[in-house]
Amino acid sequence: MLEYDIITPRLGLRNWSSHDATVFYNISNDKDVMQYFAYFLSMDQVNDFIDRMQRNYTEHGYCYFAADLLETGECIGMIGMLFQDFESEYTPNTDIGWRLGS
């Protein structure tokens, strides 16, 4: 049984696992999902993303959570918040993000 940090009537939001890499790779290479992004993600980039989410979760208690349909347990993408501290006039901050399969 997966442990969820947030449960809604339809979704469970949780920290990432290495088992999520393939599904997130497929979502991040779907032309409909990624139509407003500059590029698709390689598997190395997906693995780096998952590592970064796990670190952010450990450091801040939240991340762009992996989102599962509770009815099926299927991971459908990500939903959440992420602490951002890259060099910019508006950081550090926390932003909201999502990427859901089509």
Secondary structure, DSSP 4 states (H G I P E B T S, - for coil): -PPPSEE-SSEEEE---GGGHHHHHHHTT-TTTTTTSS-PPPHHHHHHHHHHHHHHHHHHS--EEEEEETTT--EEEEEEEEEE-SSSTT-SEEEEEEEE--
